[in-house]
Amino acid sequence: MTTTKIRLAAAGASLAIAAGALAAAGATQATASSVAPSCNAHQQHVTSVVTANSAATICRWGDGGLEYRGLARSTGDTIRLPVSEVHEQENGSGRLFYVAHNNGYRYLLFDGLGLSIVGPDGLLISSEDAI
């Protein structure tokens, strides 16, 4: 997986996991939580973000593959997706953002900033800053 620099159309945008998007993406039911999802014992924690309505974690497998674990805090709905893109944020922080795809939706976790979801039509569905 290659890390690239990319300029975002909405600078500083961050995205939240909308319950409707999770349902459309085949989410599973879990207990509502105020913390980010955990990695399993065979993974390394890379980064996490918690927003008012959502939380997400990036986990690294032993082979270097990355997994996005998202959580809708109000319902407890969860989603796990492979990370398909990693980019360096252009805000000068040197931090990365991670992109996972599912059924045309893009889930973005901005390290230290927040979460965003972009729909199949390219329109921003939700965006939330980290708390």
C-alpha positions in Angstrom: 0.0 0.0 0.0 1.4 3.3 -1.1 1.1 6.5 1.0 0.4 9.6 -1.2 -0.3 13.2 -0.6 -3.8 14.4 -1.7 -5.6 17.7 -1.4 -9.1 17.4 -0.1 -11.9 19.4 -1.7 -13.2 20.2 1.8 -10.0 21.0 3.7 -10.1 19.7 7.2 -13.2 17.7 6.5 -13.9 14.8 8.8 -16.6 12.2 8.6 -19.0 10.4 10.8 -20.5 7.0 10.4 -24.2 7.6 9.7 -26.5 4.8 11.0 -28.2 4.7 7.6 -25.0 4.2 5.7 -24.0 1.5 8.1 -27.3 -0.3 7.6 -26.8 -0.1 3.8 -23.3 -1.4 4.2 -24.3 -4.5 6.0 -23.4 -3.4 9.6 -23.8 -5.7 12.6 -25.4 -4.9 15.9 -23.3 -4.2 19.0 -23.6 -2.4 22.3 -23.6 1.4 22.1 -20.3 2.8 23.2 -18.4 6.0 23.9 -15.0 4.6 23.0 -13.4 3.6 19.7 -13.5 0.0 18.5 -10.6 -2.2 19.7 -8.3 -4.2 17.5 -8.1 -7.9 18.0 -5.2 -9.8 19.6 -3.6 -10.4 16.2 -3.6 -6.8 15.2 -1.7 -3.6 16.1 -3.6 -0.4 16.9 -2.7 2.4 14.4 -5.0 5.2 15.3 -8.5 5.9 16.6 -11.0 8.8 16.4 -14.1 9.4 18.5 -16.7 12.0 17.4 -20.0 13.0 19.0 -21.9 10.3 17.0 -19.3 7.9 15.8 -15.9 6.2 16.5 -13.4 4.4 14.3 -10.1 2.6 14.6 -7.5 1.6 12.1 -5.8 -1.8 12.9 -2.8 -3.3 11.2 -2.6 -7.1 10.5 0.7 -9.0 10.8 1.0 -8.9 7.0 0.8 -5.1 6.9 -2.8 -4.9 5.7 -5.0 -2.3 7.4 -8.6 -2.7 8.6 -11.2 0.1 9.3 -13.4 -0.6 12.3 -16.3 1.8 12.6 -19.0 2.3 15.3 -22.2 4.3 15.4 -22.2 5.3 19.0 -26.0 5.8 19.3 -27.0 2.4 18.0 -23.9 0.3 18.5 -23.9 -0.6 14.8 -20.4 -1.6 13.6 -18.6 -2.1 10.3 -15.3 -3.7 9.4 -13.7 -2.9 6.1 -10.2 -3.3 4.6 -8.4 0.0 4.1 -7.7 0.5 0.4 -6.0 3.9 0.5 -3.6 5.8 2.8 -2.8 9.5 2.2 -0.8 12.2 3.9 -3.0 15.1 5.0 -2.0 18.4 3.4 -2.4 20.5 6.5 1.3 20.2 7.3 0.8 17.9 10.2 2.4 14.9 8.6 -0.6 12.9 9.8 -2.4 10.4 7.5 -5.9 9.7 6.5 -7.3 6.3 5.7 -10.0 5.3 3.2 -12.1 2.2 3.2 -14.7 1.4 0.5 -18.0 -0.5 0.8 -20.9 -0.7 -1.7 -19.9 2.6 -3.3 -19.5 4.4 0.1 -16.1 5.8 1.2 -15.3 5.8 4.9 -12.5 8.2 5.8 -10.7 8.4 9.1 -8.5 11.6 9.5 -5.9 10.9 12.1 -6.5 13.3 15.0 -9.2 15.3 13.1 -12.4 13.2 12.6 -14.4 11.0 10.4 -16.3 11.4 7.1 -18.5 9.3 4.7 -18.8 10.0 1.0 -21.7 8.5 -0.9 -21.6 6.6 -4.2 -22.5 9.8 -6.0 -19.4 11.6 -4.5 -21.5 13.8 -2.2 -20.5 14.1 1.5 -23.0 12.3 3.6 -21.6 13.2 7.0 -18.6 14.8 8.6 -17.7 15.1 12.3 -14.7 16.5 14.1 -12.9 14.5 16.8 -13.9 15.2 20.4 
